[in-house]
Amino acid sequence: MFDFSAERTVQSVEESLKRLGLEYIDIIQIHDMEFAPSLDIIINETLPALQKLKDTGKVKFIGITGYPLENFRTVLERSKTNIDTLLTYCRCSLNDTGLLDYMEFFKEHGVGVVNASPISMGLLSNRGPPSWHPAEESVRNKCKQAVDYCQVQGVDISKLALHFTLEIEDIPTTLVSTASIQNLQKNIDAVGQKLTDAESNCLQYIIDNIFKPSGNLSWEGVEVTRYWQKMKQLELAHPVAMS
């Protein structure tokens, strides 16, 4: 269960400092703020608590993270606490470039943007997404269609997905995770090597024939709805409307 209260925020940072054996944390991020009962709690409790910690020198920079993009606009517009960074994921990839619609707004507010998971948490990979992936069947099927086409062409779709995102100049930072040295080397190669003609043609095909006609393929609201349904079943908590 998520707890974004001011008291728990301070307690969490203090616990982290103790575990890490540090006097301060470079960047502290509010993780998945969409799971708060209301963004009012983020704006009126969590962020001010982090600002107090920043004032004492225990935190250098404050960030917010999440999947729904409109939440970032809401918090940035309403927060009296200065926000240094934001991190979202799967929102600037082959299947969803929704983040680009917000970049000008983020620049105007002086926020550093981190775009994570250009392969959309496995949707754009030969291995496929994990069982817990929140994407609905329609999104999974479209991505699988692109994966299958690339496989027939002898092309690794993950390389295309990473290349696609890294070529977008408006995105300052792209965060890629890896579970092995082999995958790490593939990521490095994708940054330093140009696509072959076959790879370029394959990329253009899946953009023009699969992803562009489908629009942004996202799963906004799916995880949050499931979360609150579970909380209701357990009689633990309920979401509230913003003031």
Biotite code that builds the C-alpha atoms (Angstrom):
import biotite.structure as struc

atoms = struc.array([
    struc.Atom([0.000, 0.000, 0.000], chain_id="A", res_id=1, res_name="MET", atom_name="CA", element="C"),
    struc.Atom([1.291, 3.441, -0.958], chain_id="A", res_id=2, res_name="PHE", atom_name="CA", element="C"),
    struc.Atom([1.663, 6.071, 1.771], chain_id="A", res_id=3, res_name="ASP", atom_name="CA", element="C"),
    struc.Atom([2.420, 9.584, 0.522], chain_id="A", res_id=4, res_name="PHE", atom_name="CA", element="C"),
    struc.Atom([1.772, 11.379, 3.817], chain_id="A", res_id=5, res_name="SER", atom_name="CA", element="C"),
    struc.Atom([4.261, 13.995, 4.996], chain_id="A", res_id=6, res_name="ALA", atom_name="CA", element="C"),
    struc.Atom([5.114, 11.940, 8.074], chain_id="A", res_id=7, res_name="GLU", atom_name="CA", element="C"),
    struc.Atom([5.856, 8.771, 6.119], chain_id="A", res_id=8, res_name="ARG", atom_name="CA", element="C"),
    struc.Atom([7.791, 10.727, 3.474], chain_id="A", res_id=9, res_name="THR", atom_name="CA", element="C"),
    struc.Atom([10.224, 12.113, 6.038], chain_id="A", res_id=10, res_name="VAL", atom_name="CA", element="C"),
    struc.Atom([10.474, 8.756, 7.779], chain_id="A", res_id=11, res_name="GLN", atom_name="CA", element="C"),
    struc.Atom([11.233, 7.011, 4.482], chain_id="A", res_id=12, res_name="SER", atom_name="CA", element="C"),
    struc.Atom([14.039, 9.408, 3.587], chain_id="A", res_id=13, res_name="VAL", atom_name="CA", element="C"),
    struc.Atom([15.585, 9.096, 7.044], chain_id="A", res_id=14, res_name="GLU", atom_name="CA", element="C"),
    struc.Atom([15.447, 5.305, 6.773], chain_id="A", res_id=15, res_name="GLU", atom_name="CA", element="C"),
    struc.Atom([17.098, 5.415, 3.352], chain_id="A", res_id=16, res_name="SER", atom_name="CA", element="C"),
    struc.Atom([19.904, 7.651, 4.572], chain_id="A", res_id=17, res_name="LEU", atom_name="CA", element="C"),
    struc.Atom([20.572, 5.267, 7.438], chain_id="A", res_id=18, res_name="LYS", atom_name="CA", element="C"),
    struc.Atom([20.580, 2.181, 5.205], chain_id="A", res_id=19, res_name="ARG", atom_name="CA", element="C"),
    struc.Atom([22.846, 3.809, 2.632], chain_id="A", res_id=20, res_name="LEU", atom_name="CA", element="C"),
    struc.Atom([25.159, 5.326, 5.207], chain_id="A", res_id=21, res_name="GLY", atom_name="CA", element="C"),
    struc.Atom([24.859, 8.752, 3.593], chain_id="A", res_id=22, res_name="LEU", atom_name="CA", element="C"),
    struc.Atom([24.363, 12.285, 4.822], chain_id="A", res_id=23, res_name="GLU", atom_name="CA", element="C"),
    struc.Atom([22.281, 13.326, 1.825], chain_id="A", res_id=24, res_name="TYR", atom_name="CA", element="C"),
    struc.Atom([20.518, 11.920, -1.257], chain_id="A", res_id=25, res_name="ILE", atom_name="CA", element="C"),
    struc.Atom([21.241, 13.457, -4.649], chain_id="A", res_id=26, res_name="ASP", atom_name="CA", element="C"),
    struc.Atom([17.767, 13.012, -6.142], chain_id="A", res_id=27, res_name="ILE", atom_name="CA", element="C"),
    struc.Atom([14.699, 11.823, -4.255], chain_id="A", res_id=28, res_name="ILE", atom_name="CA", element="C"),
    struc.Atom([11.722, 10.928, -6.435], chain_id="A", res_id=29, res_name="GLN", atom_name="CA", element="C"),
    struc.Atom([8.070, 10.505, -5.540], chain_id="A", res_id=30, res_name="ILE", atom_name="CA", element="C"),
    struc.Atom([7.420, 7.083, -6.999], chain_id="A", res_id=31, res_name="HIS", atom_name="CA", element="C"),
    struc.Atom([4.255, 6.420, -9.052], chain_id="A", res_id=32, res_name="ASP", atom_name="CA", element="C"),
    struc.Atom([2.304, 9.367, -7.719], chain_id="A", res_id=33, res_name="MET", atom_name="CA", element="C"),
    struc.Atom([-0.855, 8.232, -9.544], chain_id="A", res_id=34, res_name="GLU", atom_name="CA", element="C"),
    struc.Atom([-1.395, 5.712, -6.745], chain_id="A", res_id=35, res_name="PHE", atom_name="CA", element="C"),
    struc.Atom([-2.022, 8.446, -4.177], chain_id="A", res_id=36, res_name="ALA", atom_name="CA", element="C"),
    struc.Atom([-5.688, 8.735, -3.126], chain_id="A", res_id=37, res_name="PRO", atom_name="CA", element="C"),
    struc.Atom([-5.526, 12.233, -4.616], chain_id="A", res_id=38, res_name="SER", atom_name="CA", element="C"),
    struc.Atom([-2.847, 14.399, -6.204], chain_id="A", res_id=39, res_name="LEU", atom_name="CA", element="C"),
    struc.Atom([-3.722, 16.905, -3.475], chain_id="A", res_id=40, res_name="ASP", atom_name="CA", element="C"),
    struc.Atom([-1.707, 14.722, -1.102], chain_id="A", res_id=41, res_name="ILE", atom_name="CA", element="C"),
    struc.Atom([1.313, 14.875, -3.410], chain_id="A", res_id=42, res_name="ILE", atom_name="CA", element="C"),
    struc.Atom([1.006, 18.651, -3.744], chain_id="A", res_id=43, res_name="ILE", atom_name="CA", element="C"),
    struc.Atom([0.149, 19.524, -0.142], chain_id="A", res_id=44, res_name="ASN", atom_name="CA", element="C"),
    struc.Atom([2.021, 16.873, 1.852], chain_id="A", res_id=45, res_name="GLU", atom_name="CA", element="C"),
    struc.Atom([4.668, 14.881, -0.020], chain_id="A", res_id=46, res_name="THR", atom_name="CA", element="C"),
    struc.Atom([6.347, 17.703, -1.925], chain_id="A", res_id=47, res_name="LEU", atom_name="CA", element="C"),
    struc.Atom([6.425, 20.180, 1.004], chain_id="A", res_id=48, res_name="PRO", atom_name="CA", element="C"),
    struc.Atom([7.920, 17.439, 3.197], chain_id="A", res_id=49, res_name="ALA", atom_name="CA", element="C"),
    struc.Atom([10.664, 16.867, 0.630], chain_id="A", res_id=50, res_name="LEU", atom_name="CA", element="C"),
    struc.Atom([11.270, 20.605, 0.414], chain_id="A", res_id=51, res_name="GLN", atom_name="CA", element="C"),
    struc.Atom([11.891, 20.733, 4.168], chain_id="A", res_id=52, res_name="LYS", atom_name="CA", element="C"),
    struc.Atom([14.388, 17.897, 3.799], chain_id="A", res_id=53, res_name="LEU", atom_name="CA", element="C"),
    struc.Atom([16.013, 19.780, 0.940], chain_id="A", res_id=54, res_name="LYS", atom_name="CA", element="C"),
    struc.Atom([16.253, 22.886, 3.110], chain_id="A", res_id=55, res_name="ASP", atom_name="CA", element="C"),
    struc.Atom([18.192, 20.875, 5.697], chain_id="A", res_id=56, res_name="THR", atom_name="CA", element="C"),
    struc.Atom([20.602, 19.556, 3.056], chain_id="A", res_id=57, res_name="GLY", atom_name="CA", element="C"),
    struc.Atom([19.431, 15.956, 3.248], chain_id="A", res_id=58, res_name="LYS", atom_name="CA", element="C"),
    struc.Atom([18.051, 16.093, -0.303], chain_id="A", res_id=59, res_name="VAL", atom_name="CA", element="C"),
    struc.Atom([19.644, 17.908, -3.231], chain_id="A", res_id=60, res_name="LYS", atom_name="CA", element="C"),
    struc.Atom([16.982, 17.581, -5.932], chain_id="A", res_id=61, res_name="PHE", atom_name="CA", element="C"),
    struc.Atom([13.295, 16.644, -5.963], chain_id="A", res_id=62, res_name="ILE", atom_name="CA", element="C"),
    struc.Atom([11.622, 14.571, -8.667], chain_id="A", res_id=63, res_name="GLY", atom_name="CA", element="C"),
    struc.Atom([8.243, 13.063, -9.490], chain_id="A", res_id=64, res_name="ILE", atom_name="CA", element="C"),
    struc.Atom([7.519, 9.868, -11.411], chain_id="A", res_id=65, res_name="THR", atom_name="CA", element="C"),
    struc.Atom([4.531, 8.125, -12.906], chain_id="A", res_id=66, res_name="GLY", atom_name="CA", element="C"),
    struc.Atom([2.828, 6.796, -16.011], chain_id="A", res_id=67, res_name="TYR", atom_name="CA", element="C"),
    struc.Atom([-0.152, 9.149, -16.653], chain_id="A", res_id=68, res_name="PRO", atom_name="CA", element="C"),
    struc.Atom([1.255, 12.229, -18.381], chain_id="A", res_id=69, res_name="LEU", atom_name="CA", element="C"),
    struc.Atom([-1.465, 14.706, -17.453], chain_id="A", res_id=70, res_name="GLU", atom_name="CA", element="C"),
    struc.Atom([-0.647, 14.211, -13.765], chain_id="A", res_id=71, res_name="ASN", atom_name="CA", element="C"),
    struc.Atom([2.726, 15.860, -14.353], chain_id="A", res_id=72, res_name="PHE", atom_name="CA", element="C"),
    struc.Atom([1.055, 18.963, -15.767], chain_id="A", res_id=73, res_name="ARG", atom_name="CA", element="C"),
    struc.Atom([-1.351, 19.138, -12.835], chain_id="A", res_id=74, res_name="THR", atom_name="CA", element="C"),
    struc.Atom([1.362, 18.838, -10.206], chain_id="A", res_id=75, res_name="VAL", atom_name="CA", element="C"),
    struc.Atom([3.767, 21.239, -11.923], chain_id="A", res_id=76, res_name="LEU", atom_name="CA", element="C"),
    struc.Atom([1.047, 23.862, -12.312], chain_id="A", res_id=77, res_name="GLU", atom_name="CA", element="C"),
    struc.Atom([-0.177, 23.632, -8.725], chain_id="A", res_id=78, res_name="ARG", atom_name="CA", element="C"),
    struc.Atom([2.886, 22.817, -6.656], chain_id="A", res_id=79, res_name="SER", atom_name="CA", element="C"),
    struc.Atom([4.567, 25.583, -4.652], chain_id="A", res_id=80, res_name="LYS", atom_name="CA", element="C"),
    struc.Atom([7.571, 23.286, -4.266], chain_id="A", res_id=81, res_name="THR", atom_name="CA", element="C"),
    struc.Atom([10.127, 23.503, -7.050], chain_id="A", res_id=82, res_name="ASN", atom_name="CA", element="C"),
    struc.Atom([10.367, 20.212, -8.941], chain_id="A", res_id=83, res_name="ILE", atom_name="CA", element="C"),
    struc.Atom([13.707, 19.464, -10.579], chain_id="A", res_id=84, res_name="ASP", atom_name="CA", element="C"),
    struc.Atom([13.082, 16.244, -12.477], chain_id="A", res_id=85, res_name="THR", atom_name="CA", element="C"),
    struc.Atom([10.366, 13.939, -13.696], chain_id="A", res_id=86, res_name="LEU", atom_name="CA", element="C"),
    struc.Atom([10.527, 10.351, -14.870], chain_id="A", res_id=87, res_name="LEU", atom_name="CA", element="C"),
    struc.Atom([7.948, 8.537, -16.927], chain_id="A", res_id=88, res_name="THR", atom_name="CA", element="C"),
    struc.Atom([8.161, 5.275, -18.807], chain_id="A", res_id=89, res_name="TYR", atom_name="CA", element="C"),
    struc.Atom([6.928, 3.684, -22.037], chain_id="A", res_id=90, res_name="CYS", atom_name="CA", element="C"),
    struc.Atom([5.658, 7.100, -23.172], chain_id="A", res_id=91, res_name="ARG", atom_name="CA", element="C"),
    struc.Atom([8.204, 7.795, -25.908], chain_id="A", res_id=92, res_name="CYS", atom_name="CA", element="C"),
    struc.Atom([8.484, 4.534, -27.776], chain_id="A", res_id=93, res_name="SER", atom_name="CA", element="C"),
    struc.Atom([7.365, 3.015, -31.051], chain_id="A", res_id=94, res_name="LEU", atom_name="CA", element="C"),
    struc.Atom([3.921, 2.265, -29.659], chain_id="A", res_id=95, res_name="ASN", atom_name="CA", element="C"),
    struc.Atom([3.383, 5.534, -27.777], chain_id="A", res_id=96, res_name="ASP", atom_name="CA", element="C"),
    struc.Atom([4.954, 8.965, -28.317], chain_id="A", res_id=97, res_name="THR", atom_name="CA", element="C"),
    struc.Atom([2.566, 10.828, -26.025], chain_id="A", res_id=98, res_name="GLY", atom_name="CA", element="C"),
    struc.Atom([5.443, 12.316, -24.029], chain_id="A", res_id=99, res_name="LEU", atom_name="CA", element="C"),
    struc.Atom([6.375, 14.538, -26.969], chain_id="A", res_id=100, res_name="LEU", atom_name="CA", element="C"),
    struc.Atom([3.090, 16.439, -26.604], chain_id="A", res_id=101, res_name="ASP", atom_name="CA", element="C"),
    struc.Atom([4.216, 17.601, -23.151], chain_id="A", res_id=102, res_name="TYR", atom_name="CA", element="C"),
    struc.Atom([7.875, 18.398, -23.750], chain_id="A", res_id=103, res_name="MET", atom_name="CA", element="C"),
    struc.Atom([7.385, 22.099, -24.467], chain_id="A", res_id=104, res_name="GLU", atom_name="CA", element="C"),
    struc.Atom([5.423, 22.489, -21.234], chain_id="A", res_id=105, res_name="PHE", atom_name="CA", element="C"),
    struc.Atom([8.116, 20.676, -19.265], chain_id="A", res_id=106, res_name="PHE", atom_name="CA", element="C"),
    struc.Atom([10.830, 22.845, -20.803], chain_id="A", res_id=107, res_name="LYS", atom_name="CA", element="C"),
    struc.Atom([8.923, 25.990, -19.847], chain_id="A", res_id=108, res_name="GLU", atom_name="CA", element="C"),
    struc.Atom([8.895, 24.770, -16.239], chain_id="A", res_id=109, res_name="HIS", atom_name="CA", element="C"),
    struc.Atom([12.609, 23.970, -16.270], chain_id="A", res_id=110, res_name="GLY", atom_name="CA", element="C"),
    struc.Atom([12.139, 20.313, -15.429], chain_id="A", res_id=111, res_name="VAL", atom_name="CA", element="C"),
    struc.Atom([14.653, 17.639, -16.400], chain_id="A", res_id=112, res_name="GLY", atom_name="CA", element="C"),
    struc.Atom([12.872, 14.782, -18.171], chain_id="A", res_id=113, res_name="VAL", atom_name="CA", element="C"),
    struc.Atom([13.875, 11.123, -17.969], chain_id="A", res_id=114, res_name="VAL", atom_name="CA", element="C"),
    struc.Atom([12.194, 8.780, -20.434], chain_id="A", res_id=115, res_name="ASN", atom_name="CA", element="C"),
    struc.Atom([12.444, 5.162, -19.291], chain_id="A", res_id=116, res_name="ALA", atom_name="CA", element="C"),
    struc.Atom([11.788, 1.822, -20.984], chain_id="A", res_id=117, res_name="SER", atom_name="CA", element="C"),
    struc.Atom([11.941, 2.518, -24.726], chain_id="A", res_id=118, res_name="PRO", atom_name="CA", element="C"),
    struc.Atom([11.022, -1.134, -25.338], chain_id="A", res_id=119, res_name="ILE", atom_name="CA", element="C"),
    struc.Atom([7.807, -0.636, -23.336], chain_id="A", res_id=120, res_name="SER", atom_name="CA", element="C"),
    struc.Atom([8.621, -3.114, -20.577], chain_id="A", res_id=121, res_name="MET", atom_name="CA", element="C"),
    struc.Atom([9.169, -5.954, -23.017], chain_id="A", res_id=122, res_name="GLY", atom_name="CA", element="C"),
    struc.Atom([6.329, -5.326, -25.466], chain_id="A", res_id=123, res_name="LEU", atom_name="CA", element="C"),
    struc.Atom([8.910, -4.438, -28.109], chain_id="A", res_id=124, res_name="LEU", atom_name="CA", element="C"),
    struc.Atom([11.146, -7.458, -27.636], chain_id="A", res_id=125, res_name="SER", atom_name="CA", element="C"),
    struc.Atom([11.446, -10.981, -28.966], chain_id="A", res_id=126, res_name="ASN", atom_name="CA", element="C"),
    struc.Atom([10.929, -12.369, -25.476], chain_id="A", res_id=127, res_name="ARG", atom_name="CA", element="C"),
    struc.Atom([7.693, -10.450, -25.036], chain_id="A", res_id=128, res_name="GLY", atom_name="CA", element="C"),
    struc.Atom([6.235, -8.745, -21.951], chain_id="A", res_id=129, res_name="PRO", atom_name="CA", element="C"),
    struc.Atom([6.117, -10.374, -18.502], chain_id="A", res_id=130, res_name="PRO", atom_name="CA", element="C"),
    struc.Atom([2.828, -11.851, -17.313], chain_id="A", res_id=131, res_name="SER", atom_name="CA", element="C"),
    struc.Atom([2.182, -8.888, -15.008], chain_id="A", res_id=132, res_name="TRP", atom_name="CA", element="C"),
    struc.Atom([2.429, -6.305, -17.803], chain_id="A", res_id=133, res_name="HIS", atom_name="CA", element="C"),
    struc.Atom([-0.629, -4.017, -17.553], chain_id="A", res_id=134, res_name="PRO", atom_name="CA", element="C"),
    struc.Atom([-1.142, -3.529, -21.308], chain_id="A", res_id=135, res_name="ALA", atom_name="CA", element="C"),
    struc.Atom([-4.507, -4.663, -22.588], chain_id="A", res_id=136, res_name="GLU", atom_name="CA", element="C"),
    struc.Atom([-4.815, -7.396, -25.206], chain_id="A", res_id=137, res_name="GLU", atom_name="CA", element="C"),
    struc.Atom([-5.294, -4.957, -28.086], chain_id="A", res_id=138, res_name="SER", atom_name="CA", element="C"),
    struc.Atom([-2.007, -3.211, -27.268], chain_id="A", res_id=139, res_name="VAL", atom_name="CA", element="C"),
    struc.Atom([-0.175, -6.501, -26.818], chain_id="A", res_id=140, res_name="ARG", atom_name="CA", element="C"),
    struc.Atom([-1.458, -7.770, -30.167], chain_id="A", res_id=141, res_name="ASN", atom_name="CA", element="C"),
    struc.Atom([-0.316, -4.694, -32.093], chain_id="A", res_id=142, res_name="LYS", atom_name="CA", element="C"),
    struc.Atom([3.152, -4.883, -30.586], chain_id="A", res_id=143, res_name="CYS", atom_name="CA", element="C"),
    struc.Atom([3.302, -8.625, -31.242], chain_id="A", res_id=144, res_name="LYS", atom_name="CA", element="C"),
    struc.Atom([2.406, -7.927, -34.859], chain_id="A", res_id=145, res_name="GLN", atom_name="CA", element="C"),
    struc.Atom([5.442, -5.658, -35.136], chain_id="A", res_id=146, res_name="ALA", atom_name="CA", element="C"),
    struc.Atom([7.674, -8.164, -33.334], chain_id="A", res_id=147, res_name="VAL", atom_name="CA", element="C"),
    struc.Atom([6.594, -10.957, -35.678], chain_id="A", res_id=148, res_name="ASP", atom_name="CA", element="C"),
    struc.Atom([7.223, -8.850, -38.773], chain_id="A", res_id=149, res_name="TYR", atom_name="CA", element="C"),
    struc.Atom([10.723, -7.973, -37.592], chain_id="A", res_id=150, res_name="CYS", atom_name="CA", element="C"),
    struc.Atom([11.509, -11.601, -36.831], chain_id="A", res_id=151, res_name="GLN", atom_name="CA", element="C"),
    struc.Atom([10.531, -12.620, -40.360], chain_id="A", res_id=152, res_name="VAL", atom_name="CA", element="C"),
    struc.Atom([12.888, -9.929, -41.660], chain_id="A", res_id=153, res_name="GLN", atom_name="CA", element="C"),
    struc.Atom([15.690, -11.160, -39.399], chain_id="A", res_id=154, res_name="GLY", atom_name="CA", element="C"),
    struc.Atom([15.721, -7.896, -37.423], chain_id="A", res_id=155, res_name="VAL", atom_name="CA", element="C"),
    struc.Atom([15.795, -7.376, -33.640], chain_id="A", res_id=156, res_name="ASP", atom_name="CA", element="C"),
    struc.Atom([12.870, -5.096, -32.792], chain_id="A", res_id=157, res_name="ILE", atom_name="CA", element="C"),
    struc.Atom([14.468, -4.074, -29.484], chain_id="A", res_id=158, res_name="SER", atom_name="CA", element="C"),
    struc.Atom([17.333, -2.499, -31.399], chain_id="A", res_id=159, res_name="LYS", atom_name="CA", element="C"),
    struc.Atom([14.859, -0.621, -33.598], chain_id="A", res_id=160, res_name="LEU", atom_name="CA", element="C"),
    struc.Atom([12.866, 0.543, -30.567], chain_id="A", res_id=161, res_name="ALA", atom_name="CA", element="C"),
    struc.Atom([15.945, 1.866, -28.787], chain_id="A", res_id=162, res_name="LEU", atom_name="CA", element="C"),
    struc.Atom([17.239, 3.546, -31.939], chain_id="A", res_id=163, res_name="HIS", atom_name="CA", element="C"),
    struc.Atom([13.832, 5.148, -32.566], chain_id="A", res_id=164, res_name="PHE", atom_name="CA", element="C"),
    struc.Atom([13.749, 6.751, -29.126], chain_id="A", res_id=165, res_name="THR", atom_name="CA", element="C"),
    struc.Atom([17.383, 7.839, -29.040], chain_id="A", res_id=166, res_name="LEU", atom_name="CA", element="C"),
    struc.Atom([16.980, 9.635, -32.371], chain_id="A", res_id=167, res_name="GLU", atom_name="CA", element="C"),
    struc.Atom([14.325, 11.974, -30.923], chain_id="A", res_id=168, res_name="ILE", atom_name="CA", element="C"),
    struc.Atom([16.246, 15.128, -30.023], chain_id="A", res_id=169, res_name="GLU", atom_name="CA", element="C"),
    struc.Atom([13.517, 16.540, -27.770], chain_id="A", res_id=170, res_name="ASP", atom_name="CA", element="C"),
    struc.Atom([14.089, 13.738, -25.246], chain_id="A", res_id=171, res_name="ILE", atom_name="CA", element="C"),
    struc.Atom([17.173, 14.658, -23.176], chain_id="A", res_id=172, res_name="PRO", atom_name="CA", element="C"),
    struc.Atom([17.598, 11.396, -21.246], chain_id="A", res_id=173, res_name="THR", atom_name="CA", element="C"),
    struc.Atom([16.502, 7.849, -21.987], chain_id="A", res_id=174, res_name="THR", atom_name="CA", element="C"),
    struc.Atom([16.845, 5.240, -19.253], chain_id="A", res_id=175, res_name="LEU", atom_name="CA", element="C"),
    struc.Atom([17.375, 1.623, -20.288], chain_id="A", res_id=176, res_name="VAL", atom_name="CA", element="C"),
    struc.Atom([17.543, -1.286, -17.878], chain_id="A", res_id=177, res_name="SER", atom_name="CA", element="C"),
    struc.Atom([19.344, -4.556, -18.515], chain_id="A", res_id=178, res_name="THR", atom_name="CA", element="C"),
    struc.Atom([19.491, -7.971, -16.926], chain_id="A", res_id=179, res_name="ALA", atom_name="CA", element="C"),
    struc.Atom([22.740, -9.188, -18.463], chain_id="A", res_id=180, res_name="SER", atom_name="CA", element="C"),
    struc.Atom([26.113, -8.090, -19.827], chain_id="A", res_id=181, res_name="ILE", atom_name="CA", element="C"),
    struc.Atom([24.997, -9.316, -23.244], chain_id="A", res_id=182, res_name="GLN", atom_name="CA", element="C"),
    struc.Atom([21.980, -7.008, -23.265], chain_id="A", res_id=183, res_name="ASN", atom_name="CA", element="C"),
    struc.Atom([24.111, -4.150, -21.967], chain_id="A", res_id=184, res_name="LEU", atom_name="CA", element="C"),
    struc.Atom([26.454, -4.572, -24.924], chain_id="A", res_id=185, res_name="GLN", atom_name="CA", element="C"),
    struc.Atom([23.476, -4.630, -27.306], chain_id="A", res_id=186, res_name="LYS", atom_name="CA", element="C"),
    struc.Atom([22.290, -1.336, -25.826], chain_id="A", res_id=187, res_name="ASN", atom_name="CA", element="C"),
    struc.Atom([25.728, 0.205, -26.259], chain_id="A", res_id=188, res_name="ILE", atom_name="CA", element="C"),
    struc.Atom([25.893, -1.020, -29.845], chain_id="A", res_id=189, res_name="ASP", atom_name="CA", element="C"),
    struc.Atom([22.456, 0.435, -30.560], chain_id="A", res_id=190, res_name="ALA", atom_name="CA", element="C"),
    struc.Atom([23.714, 3.846, -29.468], chain_id="A", res_id=191, res_name="VAL", atom_name="CA", element="C"),
    struc.Atom([26.965, 3.749, -31.403], chain_id="A", res_id=192, res_name="GLY", atom_name="CA", element="C"),
    struc.Atom([25.990, 1.948, -34.585], chain_id="A", res_id=193, res_name="GLN", atom_name="CA", element="C"),
    struc.Atom([23.808, 3.101, -37.454], chain_id="A", res_id=194, res_name="LYS", atom_name="CA", element="C"),
    struc.Atom([20.984, 0.907, -38.658], chain_id="A", res_id=195, res_name="LEU", atom_name="CA", element="C"),
    struc.Atom([21.579, -1.203, -41.727], chain_id="A", res_id=196, res_name="THR", atom_name="CA", element="C"),
    struc.Atom([19.386, -0.614, -44.774], chain_id="A", res_id=197, res_name="ASP", atom_name="CA", element="C"),
    struc.Atom([17.372, -3.712, -43.890], chain_id="A", res_id=198, res_name="ALA", atom_name="CA", element="C"),
    struc.Atom([16.845, -2.473, -40.331], chain_id="A", res_id=199, res_name="GLU", atom_name="CA", element="C"),
    struc.Atom([15.900, 1.023, -41.499], chain_id="A", res_id=200, res_name="SER", atom_name="CA", element="C"),
    struc.Atom([13.376, -0.363, -43.961], chain_id="A", res_id=201, res_name="ASN", atom_name="CA", element="C"),
    struc.Atom([11.925, -2.633, -41.305], chain_id="A", res_id=202, res_name="CYS", atom_name="CA", element="C"),
    struc.Atom([11.622, 0.241, -38.843], chain_id="A", res_id=203, res_name="LEU", atom_name="CA", element="C"),
    struc.Atom([9.862, 2.443, -41.374], chain_id="A", res_id=204, res_name="GLN", atom_name="CA", element="C"),
    struc.Atom([7.466, -0.354, -42.269], chain_id="A", res_id=205, res_name="TYR", atom_name="CA", element="C"),
    struc.Atom([6.280, -1.032, -38.726], chain_id="A", res_id=206, res_name="ILE", atom_name="CA", element="C"),
    struc.Atom([5.924, 2.699, -38.071], chain_id="A", res_id=207, res_name="ILE", atom_name="CA", element="C"),
    struc.Atom([3.878, 3.348, -41.221], chain_id="A", res_id=208, res_name="ASP", atom_name="CA", element="C"),
    struc.Atom([1.808, 0.170, -41.249], chain_id="A", res_id=209, res_name="ASN", atom_name="CA", element="C"),
    struc.Atom([1.378, -0.842, -37.615], chain_id="A", res_id=210, res_name="ILE", atom_name="CA", element="C"),
    struc.Atom([2.019, 1.908, -35.094], chain_id="A", res_id=211, res_name="PHE", atom_name="CA", element="C"),
    struc.Atom([1.118, 5.169, -36.824], chain_id="A", res_id=212, res_name="LYS", atom_name="CA", element="C"),
    struc.Atom([-2.367, 3.976, -37.921], chain_id="A", res_id=213, res_name="PRO", atom_name="CA", element="C"),
    struc.Atom([-3.068, 2.797, -34.361], chain_id="A", res_id=214, res_name="SER", atom_name="CA", element="C"),
    struc.Atom([-2.244, 6.068, -32.591], chain_id="A", res_id=215, res_name="GLY", atom_name="CA", element="C"),
    struc.Atom([-0.702, 5.998, -29.130], chain_id="A", res_id=216, res_name="ASN", atom_name="CA", element="C"),
    struc.Atom([-1.064, 2.537, -27.623], chain_id="A", res_id=217, res_name="LEU", atom_name="CA", element="C"),
    struc.Atom([-1.040, 3.045, -23.863], chain_id="A", res_id=218, res_name="SER", atom_name="CA", element="C"),
    struc.Atom([-2.648, 1.548, -20.753], chain_id="A", res_id=219, res_name="TRP", atom_name="CA", element="C"),
    struc.Atom([-3.399, 4.637, -18.678], chain_id="A", res_id=220, res_name="GLU", atom_name="CA", element="C"),
    struc.Atom([-5.686, 3.914, -15.770], chain_id="A", res_id=221, res_name="GLY", atom_name="CA", element="C"),
    struc.Atom([-5.440, 0.128, -15.934], chain_id="A", res_id=222, res_name="VAL", atom_name="CA", element="C"),
    struc.Atom([-3.058, -0.347, -13.004], chain_id="A", res_id=223, res_name="GLU", atom_name="CA", element="C"),
    struc.Atom([-4.628, 2.359, -10.854], chain_id="A", res_id=224, res_name="VAL", atom_name="CA", element="C"),
    struc.Atom([-8.106, 0.895, -11.325], chain_id="A", res_id=225, res_name="THR", atom_name="CA", element="C"),
    struc.Atom([-6.869, -2.560, -10.357], chain_id="A", res_id=226, res_name="ARG", atom_name="CA", element="C"),
    struc.Atom([-5.076, -1.143, -7.330], chain_id="A", res_id=227, res_name="TYR", atom_name="CA", element="C"),
    struc.Atom([-8.110, 0.625, -5.913], chain_id="A", res_id=228, res_name="TRP", atom_name="CA", element="C"),
    struc.Atom([-10.354, -2.348, -6.634], chain_id="A", res_id=229, res_name="GLN", atom_name="CA", element="C"),
    struc.Atom([-7.992, -4.465, -4.556], chain_id="A", res_id=230, res_name="LYS", atom_name="CA", element="C"),
    struc.Atom([-7.843, -1.877, -1.788], chain_id="A", res_id=231, res_name="MET", atom_name="CA", element="C"),
    struc.Atom([-11.635, -1.787, -1.726], chain_id="A", res_id=232, res_name="LYS", atom_name="CA", element="C"),
    struc.Atom([-11.809, -5.569, -1.474], chain_id="A", res_id=233, res_name="GLN", atom_name="CA", element="C"),
    struc.Atom([-9.425, -5.443, 1.460], chain_id="A", res_id=234, res_name="LEU", atom_name="CA", element="C"),
    struc.Atom([-11.335, -2.493, 2.949], chain_id="A", res_id=235, res_name="GLU", atom_name="CA", element="C"),
    struc.Atom([-8.086, -0.561, 3.291], chain_id="A", res_id=236, res_name="LEU", atom_name="CA", element="C"),
    struc.Atom([-8.561, 2.695, 1.421], chain_id="A", res_id=237, res_name="ALA", atom_name="CA", element="C"),
    struc.Atom([-10.453, 4.583, -1.248], chain_id="A", res_id=238, res_name="HIS", atom_name="CA", element="C"),
    struc.Atom([-9.401, 7.225, -3.796], chain_id="A", res_id=239, res_name="PRO", atom_name="CA", element="C"),
    struc.Atom([-10.706, 10.746, -3.255], chain_id="A", res_id=240, res_name="VAL", atom_name="CA", element="C"),
    struc.Atom([-11.390, 13.587, -5.661], chain_id="A", res_id=241, res_name="ALA", atom_name="CA", element="C"),
    struc.Atom([-8.960, 16.490, -5.949], chain_id="A", res_id=242, res_name="MET", atom_name="CA", element="C"),
    struc.Atom([-9.982, 19.790, -4.466], chain_id="A", res_id=243, res_name="SER", atom_name="CA", element="C"),
])
